[in-house]
Amino acid sequence: MNPKLKKLDAEYNKIAAKISELQVRQKEVEKQRTELKNNDILELVHEHHLDYAALSALIQKLDISRPVVMAGEMEDTTHE
């Protein structure tokens, strides 16, 4: 086998192993980030004493691309 190719194969395998390790770590860090973000959101919701209906209405008011649907009402999805 060509010595240069053998050396490159070894380097390639070393890099591939490191990438694999880093991908596993990246998934762990992403999970931790998501948990922290979710906890921050929950703290805000509890801090402002919002129940599910109030939170839903607030989010819908902020989302101007969708019509606001009041709690207990059904959104009309039929089109004329």
ZATOR-196197 format. One record per residue (C-alpha): x negated, y negated, z negated; residue number from 1; chain; residue in one letter. Coordinates in pm, 1 decimal. Example, Ala and Ser with C-alpha at 12.3 -4.5 7.8 and 13.67 -1.06 7.14 Angstrom:
BEGIN
+----------+----------+----------+-----+-------+-----+
:       px :       py :       pz :   n : chain : res :
+----------+----------+----------+-----+-------+-----+
:  -1230.0 :    450.0 :   -780.0 :   1 :     A :   a :
:  -1367.0 :    106.0 :   -714.0 :   2 :     A :   s :
+----------+----------+----------+-----+-------+-----+
END
This chain:
BEGIN
+----------+----------+----------+-----+-------+-----+
:       px :       py :       pz :   n : chain : res :
+----------+----------+----------+-----+-------+-----+
:      0.0 :      0.0 :      0.0 :   1 :     A :   m :
:   -114.4 :   -350.9 :     78.9 :   2 :     A :   n :
:   -266.7 :   -503.0 :   -240.0 :   3 :     A :   p :
:   -102.5 :   -840.6 :   -173.0 :   4 :     A :   k :
:    236.2 :   -674.9 :   -134.1 :   5 :     A :   l :
:    181.8 :   -474.3 :   -452.0 :   6 :     A :   k :
:     98.0 :   -795.0 :   -640.5 :   7 :     A :   k :
:    403.1 :   -974.0 :   -497.6 :   8 :     A :   l :
:    627.2 :   -678.7 :   -584.1 :   9 :     A :   d :
:    507.0 :   -691.8 :   -944.2 :  10 :     A :   a :
:    565.2 :  -1066.8 :   -961.6 :  11 :     A :   e :
:    907.5 :  -1027.0 :   -801.6 :  12 :     A :   y :
:   1010.4 :   -761.5 :  -1054.9 :  13 :     A :   n :
:    884.1 :   -974.4 :  -1343.0 :  14 :     A :   k :
:   1081.9 :  -1275.2 :  -1218.7 :  15 :     A :   i :
:   1393.8 :  -1063.7 :  -1158.2 :  16 :     A :   a :
:   1378.9 :   -932.1 :  -1514.6 :  17 :     A :   a :
:   1338.0 :  -1285.0 :  -1654.1 :  18 :     A :   k :
:   1632.4 :  -1410.2 :  -1445.4 :  19 :     A :   i :
:   1845.7 :  -1127.2 :  -1579.4 :  20 :     A :   s :
:   1752.9 :  -1216.6 :  -1939.1 :  21 :     A :   e :
:   1828.3 :  -1582.5 :  -1875.4 :  22 :     A :   l :
:   2166.4 :  -1501.0 :  -1720.6 :  23 :     A :   q :
:   2262.9 :  -1302.4 :  -2029.2 :  24 :     A :   v :
:   2153.6 :  -1592.3 :  -2251.6 :  25 :     A :   r :
:   2339.5 :  -1840.3 :  -2030.0 :  26 :     A :   q :
:   2662.9 :  -1642.4 :  -2074.4 :  27 :     A :   k :
:   2613.4 :  -1643.8 :  -2452.1 :  28 :     A :   e :
:   2551.4 :  -2018.3 :  -2456.6 :  29 :     A :   v :
:   2852.8 :  -2084.2 :  -2232.4 :  30 :     A :   e :
:   3072.9 :  -1882.9 :  -2468.6 :  31 :     A :   k :
:   2944.9 :  -2085.8 :  -2765.0 :  32 :     A :   q :
:   3004.5 :  -2412.7 :  -2576.6 :  33 :     A :   r :
:   3360.5 :  -2310.3 :  -2494.2 :  34 :     A :   t :
:   3430.3 :  -2212.6 :  -2856.1 :  35 :     A :   e :
:   3298.1 :  -2547.0 :  -2982.8 :  36 :     A :   l :
:   3503.5 :  -2741.4 :  -2727.1 :  37 :     A :   k :
:   3815.2 :  -2543.7 :  -2817.9 :  38 :     A :   n :
:   3754.4 :  -2607.0 :  -3188.4 :  39 :     A :   n :
:   3719.1 :  -2980.5 :  -3120.7 :  40 :     A :   d :
:   4049.6 :  -2979.2 :  -2932.6 :  41 :     A :   i :
:   4222.5 :  -2788.1 :  -3211.7 :  42 :     A :   l :
:   4087.8 :  -3033.3 :  -3470.6 :  43 :     A :   e :
:   4228.9 :  -3324.8 :  -3272.2 :  44 :     A :   l :
:   4567.2 :  -3155.7 :  -3237.0 :  45 :     A :   v :
:   4585.0 :  -3082.1 :  -3611.2 :  46 :     A :   h :
:   4450.7 :  -3425.7 :  -3701.4 :  47 :     A :   e :
:   4739.0 :  -3586.9 :  -3512.7 :  48 :     A :   h :
:   4995.3 :  -3333.8 :  -3640.3 :  49 :     A :   h :
:   5096.9 :  -3225.8 :  -3290.8 :  50 :     A :   l :
:   5305.6 :  -2915.7 :  -3247.1 :  51 :     A :   d :
:   5321.6 :  -2721.9 :  -2921.5 :  52 :     A :   y :
:   5609.6 :  -2926.5 :  -2776.3 :  53 :     A :   a :
:   5449.5 :  -3261.2 :  -2863.2 :  54 :     A :   a :
:   5113.6 :  -3154.6 :  -2721.3 :  55 :     A :   l :
:   5277.1 :  -3029.1 :  -2402.9 :  56 :     A :   s :
:   5471.8 :  -3354.2 :  -2358.0 :  57 :     A :   a :
:   5157.3 :  -3559.7 :  -2418.4 :  58 :     A :   l :
:   4957.6 :  -3363.5 :  -2162.5 :  59 :     A :   i :
:   5235.6 :  -3393.2 :  -1907.4 :  60 :     A :   q :
:   5255.2 :  -3770.6 :  -1963.3 :  61 :     A :   k :
:   4881.9 :  -3794.4 :  -1901.1 :  62 :     A :   l :
:   4904.8 :  -3585.4 :  -1584.7 :  63 :     A :   d :
:   5060.1 :  -3836.2 :  -1345.6 :  64 :     A :   i :
:   5048.5 :  -3587.1 :  -1061.2 :  65 :     A :   s :
:   5331.5 :  -3385.6 :  -1222.0 :  66 :     A :   r :
:   5673.5 :  -3505.7 :  -1333.2 :  67 :     A :   p :
:   5725.4 :  -3516.1 :  -1709.1 :  68 :     A :   v :
:   5947.4 :  -3237.6 :  -1839.0 :  69 :     A :   v :
:   6087.9 :  -3282.3 :  -2186.7 :  70 :     A :   m :
:   6064.5 :  -2997.0 :  -2434.4 :  71 :     A :   a :
:   6348.1 :  -2751.1 :  -2383.0 :  72 :     A :   g :
:   6416.4 :  -2862.3 :  -2026.0 :  73 :     A :   e :
:   6336.7 :  -2659.9 :  -1720.7 :  74 :     A :   m :
:   6143.2 :  -2820.2 :  -1437.0 :  75 :     A :   e :
:   6347.0 :  -2817.5 :  -1116.6 :  76 :     A :   d :
:   6133.6 :  -2640.0 :   -858.4 :  77 :     A :   t :
:   6396.3 :  -2635.7 :   -581.4 :  78 :     A :   t :
:   6349.8 :  -2871.0 :   -293.1 :  79 :     A :   h :
:   6622.4 :  -3017.8 :    -75.9 :  80 :     A :   e :
+----------+----------+----------+-----+-------+-----+
END
